[in-house]
Amino acid sequence: MDPVTQSVVQRGDLAHLALFLWASGASGLLMWALRELAASNRRFNDFVNEIARLNAQFRDRE
């Protein structure tokens, strides 16, 4: 067992350990969600730019 974990268990601070693990997991999920949101925004921006480019090409034909 990890020395830090063993020290926490010996002192009876299991609630603190559980809270730390929950907070770490929640923070990790938040970072993942923000990274995915940023990637989604980039993909949508690329899509809008392509539509604008296509509209400009059609406008030039007329």
Backbone torsions as a table, in degrees:
resi	resn	phi	psi	omega
1	MET	NA	144.3	178.9
2	ASP	-59.8	138.1	-178.7
3	PRO	-58.6	-37.2	179.4
4	VAL	-66.5	-45.1	179.1
5	THR	-63.1	-42.2	179.5
6	GLN	-62.4	-40.4	178.2
7	SER	-64.0	-41.2	179.3
8	VAL	-65.1	-43.7	-179.4
9	VAL	-64.8	-40.9	-179.3
10	GLN	-64.7	-34.5	-179.5
11	ARG	-85.3	-6.2	177.5
12	GLY	79.5	24.8	-179.6
13	ASP	-97.3	47.3	-179.5
14	LEU	-65.2	-32.9	178.6
15	ALA	-64.2	-39.1	178.2
16	HIS	-66.8	-39.7	177.7
17	LEU	-63.9	-44.3	178.6
18	ALA	-62.8	-41.6	178.9
19	LEU	-64.5	-40.8	177.9
20	PHE	-63.0	-44.6	179.7
21	LEU	-64.6	-40.1	178.2
22	TRP	-64.4	-45.3	-179.3
23	ALA	-64.5	-39.2	178.3
24	SER	-64.3	-44.2	179.0
25	GLY	-64.7	-42.8	179.6
26	ALA	-64.8	-39.9	178.6
27	SER	-65.9	-40.9	177.7
28	GLY	-63.0	-42.9	177.9
29	LEU	-65.6	-36.7	177.6
30	LEU	-63.6	-45.0	179.1
31	MET	-62.8	-41.5	177.8
32	TRP	-62.5	-44.5	-179.4
33	ALA	-64.2	-40.9	178.4
34	LEU	-66.0	-38.7	177.7
35	ARG	-64.3	-42.1	178.2
36	GLU	-66.4	-38.2	178.0
37	LEU	-63.9	-42.4	178.2
38	ALA	-63.3	-41.7	178.0
39	ALA	-64.7	-39.7	178.2
40	SER	-63.7	-41.6	178.3
41	ASN	-63.8	-38.7	177.6
42	ARG	-64.5	-43.3	179.6
43	ARG	-63.5	-41.2	179.1
44	PHE	-65.5	-40.2	177.8
45	ASN	-62.6	-41.7	176.4
46	ASP	-61.4	-40.7	178.6
47	PHE	-62.5	-46.1	-179.9
48	VAL	-64.1	-39.5	177.9
49	ASN	-63.8	-38.8	178.3
50	GLU	-66.7	-39.7	177.1
51	ILE	-63.8	-41.3	178.2
52	ALA	-63.6	-40.9	178.6
53	ARG	-64.9	-41.2	178.2
54	LEU	-64.2	-42.9	177.2
55	ASN	-62.4	-38.4	178.2
56	ALA	-65.1	-38.6	178.0
57	GLN	-65.2	-42.1	178.6
58	PHE	-66.9	-36.0	179.6
59	ARG	-67.3	-37.0	-179.8
60	ASP	-68.9	-27.9	-179.2
61	ARG	-69.1	-29.0	-175.7
62	GLU	-80.8	NA	NA
